[in-house]
Amino acid sequence: MNFSNRVALVTGSSSGIGAAIACELASGGAKVAVHYRGNEAGAHAVQEKIASGGGVCRIYQADVSDAGQAAALVKQVQGDLGSLDILVNNAGTTRDTLLMTMKEEDWDVVIHTNLRSVFTVTKAALRSMVKQRWGRIINITSVVGLSGQAGQSNYAASKAGMIGFTKSLAREVASRNITVNAVAPGFVPTALTDLLSDEQRAGILASTPLGRMGTPEEIAWAVAFLAAERSGFITGHVLTVDGGLVMA
Ligand SMILES: NC(=O)c1ccc[n+]([C@@H]2O[C@H](COP(=O)([O-])OP(=O)(O)OC[C@H]3O[C@@H](n4cnc5c(N)ncnc54)[C@H](OP(=O)(O)O)[C@@H]3O)[C@@H](O)[C@H]2O)c1
């Protein structure tokens, strides 16, 4: 896919799915803003991988659960790289526990990181996309936002919220040639899913028709597809990439 002359910001691209998305977009020629919160070494590893493939990127640090830092991140990327054409809201976290034992902080951290950040970052990025009458916004939700999951009411609420946000914004900005879509991964081995027990893993595999977990690269491919010039007639869509786990 060809992303030359495009600038992309991938939030949370210091590891896992975000790192694979950053590499995929850079391999198509996009100038990529690689973003991290705490994993600076991971961001540098992604930068090295992109550079070794002849790609271009810059590294940015911000805690996107903090509205001020999230908005400043977008401004900095636009200032340094000249524009922001493709925004991938990927940063995410979990604080799993049953609702009976969930602390208010567990709720707030997950909602602020996964959902409020999408509002803040997207709002900051939107004005220039509207002006240039071109943009791609891709939100990384989860199959859990579609199906729910015991022990993840905070996470599922944040991911379902992203889907409502995606569809609403898609309607708002369609006339400006900006598409807004969501990708809903199934289970992909990353730092985020490291905490799963063997029993949970076995349960997931048993209910996944393809009988395996996905790879970050398979999620990145779906994101690149939605970001492509030729995907301009797809908006407000939720693309599950889950081995058939959640079939509508
Ligand atoms: N893995 C799966 O099975 C799966 C399934 C469905 C959806 N997803 C979604 O995919 C996305 C990526 O997750 P992953 O599995 O690749 O996990 P990961 O490897 O843990 O990556 C999470 C990324 O989010 C960043 N991040 C977390 N909190 C942040 C904050 N407050 N401010 C800025 N950045 C923050 C992390 O940055 P630092 O490490 O630098 O702090 C990291 O780069 C998430 O939105 C997740 O919900 C994953």
The ligand as an SDF file (V2000), in Angstrom:
LIG
                    3D

 48 52  0  0  0  0  0  0  0  0999 V2000
   -3.7330   -7.8120   22.5230 N   0  0  0  0  0  0  0  0  0  0  0  0
   -4.9970   -8.0900   22.3360 C   0  0  0  0  0  0  0  0  0  0  0  0
   -5.4240   -9.2520   22.3830 O   0  0  0  0  0  0  0  0  0  0  0  0
   -5.9770   -6.9910   22.0510 C   0  0  0  0  0  0  0  0  0  0  0  0
   -7.2760   -7.3480   21.6900 C   0  0  0  0  0  0  0  0  0  0  0  0
   -8.1870   -6.3520   21.4120 C   0  0  0  0  0  0  0  0  0  0  0  0
   -7.8180   -5.0250   21.4700 C   0  0  0  0  0  0  0  0  0  0  0  0
   -6.5400   -4.6980   21.8120 N   0  0  0  0  0  0  0  0  0  0  0  0
   -6.2070   -3.2800   21.8610 C   0  0  0  0  0  0  0  0  0  0  0  0
   -5.0460   -3.0440   21.1110 O   0  0  0  0  0  0  0  0  0  0  0  0
   -4.3960   -1.8850   21.6100 C   0  0  0  0  0  0  0  0  0  0  0  0
   -2.9090   -2.1660   21.7800 C   0  0  0  0  0  0  0  0  0  0  0  0
   -2.7460   -3.1360   22.8050 O   0  0  0  0  0  0  0  0  0  0  0  0
   -1.5770   -4.2400   22.7980 P   0  0  0  0  0  0  0  0  0  0  0  0
   -2.2520   -5.5480   22.9700 O   0  0  0  0  0  0  0  0  0  0  0  0
   -0.6630   -4.0250   21.6640 O   0  0  0  0  0  0  0  0  0  0  0  0
   -0.8770   -3.9380   24.2150 O   0  0  0  0  0  0  0  0  0  0  0  0
    0.5340   -3.3040   24.6110 P   0  0  0  0  0  0  0  0  0  0  0  0
    1.6400   -4.0030   23.9150 O   0  0  0  0  0  0  0  0  0  0  0  0
    0.5110   -3.2870   26.0980 O   0  0  0  0  0  0  0  0  0  0  0  0
    0.4670   -1.8120   24.0630 O   0  0  0  0  0  0  0  0  0  0  0  0
   -0.2430   -0.7890   24.7110 C   0  0  0  0  0  0  0  0  0  0  0  0
    0.3060    0.5310   24.2370 C   0  0  0  0  0  0  0  0  0  0  0  0
   -0.4940    1.5780   24.8140 O   0  0  0  0  0  0  0  0  0  0  0  0
    0.3670    2.5190   25.4290 C   0  0  0  0  0  0  0  0  0  0  0  0
   -0.2950    3.1620   26.5490 N   0  0  0  0  0  0  0  0  0  0  0  0
   -0.9210    2.5800   27.6070 C   0  0  0  0  0  0  0  0  0  0  0  0
   -1.3800    3.5280   28.4560 N   0  0  0  0  0  0  0  0  0  0  0  0
   -1.0320    4.7350   27.9210 C   0  0  0  0  0  0  0  0  0  0  0  0
   -1.2130    6.0870   28.3260 C   0  0  0  0  0  0  0  0  0  0  0  0
   -1.8510    6.4090   29.4450 N   0  0  0  0  0  0  0  0  0  0  0  0
   -0.7130    7.0680   27.5270 N   0  0  0  0  0  0  0  0  0  0  0  0
   -0.0740    6.7490   26.3990 C   0  0  0  0  0  0  0  0  0  0  0  0
    0.1390    5.4970   25.9500 N   0  0  0  0  0  0  0  0  0  0  0  0
   -0.3400    4.5000   26.7120 C   0  0  0  0  0  0  0  0  0  0  0  0
    1.5740    1.7300   25.8820 C   0  0  0  0  0  0  0  0  0  0  0  0
    2.6810    2.6240   26.0470 O   0  0  0  0  0  0  0  0  0  0  0  0
    3.9400    2.3410   27.0280 P   0  0  0  0  0  0  0  0  0  0  0  0
    4.1010    0.8610   27.1120 O   0  0  0  0  0  0  0  0  0  0  0  0
    5.0570    3.0620   26.3560 O   0  0  0  0  0  0  0  0  0  0  0  0
    3.5890    2.9370   28.3640 O   0  0  0  0  0  0  0  0  0  0  0  0
    1.7480    0.7730   24.6950 C   0  0  0  0  0  0  0  0  0  0  0  0
    2.4660    1.4060   23.6690 O   0  0  0  0  0  0  0  0  0  0  0  0
   -5.1270   -1.5090   22.9030 C   0  0  0  0  0  0  0  0  0  0  0  0
   -6.0310   -0.4460   22.6600 O   0  0  0  0  0  0  0  0  0  0  0  0
   -5.8840   -2.7760   23.2380 C   0  0  0  0  0  0  0  0  0  0  0  0
   -7.0320   -2.5090   24.0050 O   0  0  0  0  0  0  0  0  0  0  0  0
   -5.6140   -5.6580   22.1060 C   0  0  0  0  0  0  0  0  0  0  0  0
  1  2  1  0
  2  3  2  0
  2  4  1  0
  4  5  1  0
  4 48  2  0
  5  6  2  0
  6  7  1  0
  7  8  2  0
  8  9  1  0
  8 48  1  0
  9 10  1  0
  9 46  1  0
 10 11  1  0
 11 12  1  0
 11 44  1  0
 12 13  1  0
 13 14  1  0
 14 15  2  0
 14 16  1  0
 14 17  1  0
 17 18  1  0
 18 19  2  0
 18 20  1  0
 18 21  1  0
 21 22  1  0
 22 23  1  0
 23 24  1  0
 23 42  1  0
 24 25  1  0
 25 26  1  0
 25 36  1  0
 26 27  1  0
 26 35  1  0
 27 28  2  0
 28 29  1  0
 29 30  1  0
 29 35  2  0
 30 31  1  0
 30 32  2  0
 32 33  1  0
 33 34  2  0
 34 35  1  0
 36 37  1  0
 36 42  1  0
 37 38  1  0
 38 39  2  0
 38 40  1  0
 38 41  1  0
 42 43  1  0
 44 45  1  0
 44 46  1  0
 46 47  1  0
M  CHG  2   8   1  16  -1
M  END
$$$$
